[in-house]
């Protein structure tokens, strides 16, 4: 699959995909005879995973640290063990990120409560406002 096809399929620009490859969060993609990137289904699934991490608000720096030891799912599927230090590092990164997400959720819940209170006030007194 070409970079344009992948970009259209997953909703990222080709520029962003090249950037991810350049900074190392996307493993080097196989290239054909003319130097054109040839994405496999596994590459596309990896990009989808990367997008999900970004959607949670994880920084590219944390994503890079998370992925620096390669794909552990691939290792696992090949019957290889996952090094304990890699698993520990990833668990620590994910737990830290999870805490940030919970904090964001608490903040959003507080904001939603405030908006709900204002809505209730204005809906309750909607007919009592004076025309200007």
C-alpha positions in Angstrom: 0.0 0.0 0.0 1.4 3.5 -0.9 1.7 6.3 1.6 -1.3 8.1 -0.1 -3.5 5.1 0.2 -2.5 4.7 3.9 -3.1 8.4 4.5 -6.6 8.2 3.0 -7.4 5.0 4.9 -6.4 6.2 8.4 -7.0 9.9 8.1 -3.5 11.3 8.5 -1.6 13.3 5.9 1.3 11.7 4.1 3.4 14.5 5.6 2.5 13.4 9.1 3.3 9.8 8.3 6.7 10.8 6.9 7.3 12.9 10.0 6.5 10.0 12.3 8.9 7.8 10.4 11.6 10.6 10.5 11.5 11.1 14.2 11.4 7.3 14.9 8.0 6.7 16.3 7.1 4.8 13.2 9.5 2.0 12.3 11.2 2.3 9.0 8.8 1.3 6.2 10.0 -1.2 3.6 10.7 0.5 0.2 10.2 -0.8 -3.3 12.6 -0.8 -6.2 12.1 2.9 -6.9 12.3 4.0 -3.2 8.5 4.2 -2.8 7.3 3.2 0.7 5.3 -0.1 0.7 3.1 -0.3 3.8 2.0 -3.7 5.1 -1.2 -4.3 7.0 1.0 -4.5 10.1 2.4 -1.1 9.4 -1.1 0.3 9.0 -2.3 -1.3 12.3 0.8 0.2 14.0 -0.1 3.6 12.7 -3.7 3.2 14.0 -2.2 2.3 17.4 0.0 5.4 17.2 -3.0 7.6 16.4 -4.9 6.2 19.4 -2.0 7.1 21.7 -2.0 10.6 20.2 -5.8 10.8 20.7 -5.3 10.1 24.4 -3.0 13.2 24.5 0.2 11.2 24.9 3.1 13.3 23.8 5.4 12.2 20.9 8.2 12.1 23.4 6.3 9.6 25.6 5.2 7.6 22.6 8.8 7.5 21.4 9.9 6.2 24.8 7.1 3.7 24.8 8.0 2.3 21.4 11.8 2.5 21.5 12.2 -1.2 22.2 10.1 -2.3 19.2 6.7 -4.0 18.9 6.1 -6.3 21.9 2.9 -7.6 20.4 4.9 -8.9 17.4 7.4 -10.6 19.8 4.6 -12.1 21.8 2.9 -13.4 18.6 6.2 -15.0 17.5 6.4 -16.9 20.7 9.2 -14.7 22.1 9.3 -13.4 25.6 8.9 -9.8 26.5 11.9 -8.5 28.5 10.8 -7.6 32.0 12.5 -4.2 31.9 10.6 -3.2 28.7 7.3 -4.3 30.3 8.0 -2.4 33.5 8.9 0.7 31.6 5.7 0.5 29.5 3.6 -0.1 32.5 5.1 2.9 34.3 4.5 5.1 31.2 0.9 3.9 30.8 0.1 4.3 34.5 1.5 7.9 34.5 -0.5 8.7 31.3 -3.6 7.1 32.8 -3.3 9.4 35.8 -3.1 12.4 33.5 -6.3 11.2 31.7 -8.1 10.7 35.0 -7.2 14.3 36.0 -8.4 15.6 32.6 -11.7 13.6 33.2 -12.1 15.2 36.6 -11.6 18.6 35.1 -14.0 18.0 32.3 -16.6 16.6 34.8 -16.3 19.8 36.8 -16.7 21.9 33.7 -19.7 19.9 32.6 -21.3 20.3 36.0 -20.9 24.1 35.7 -22.4 24.2 32.2 -25.3 22.0 33.4 -26.0 24.3 36.3 -26.0 27.4 33.9 -28.3 25.6 31.5 -30.7 24.7 34.2 -30.8 28.3 35.5 -31.5 29.7 32.0 -34.0 27.0 31.1 -35.9 27.6 34.4 -36.1 31.3 33.9 -36.3 31.4 30.1 -39.8 32.9 30.0 -39.0 35.5 32.7 -36.4 37.5 30.9 -37.1 41.1 29.9 -36.9 42.0 26.2 -34.3 44.6 25.4 
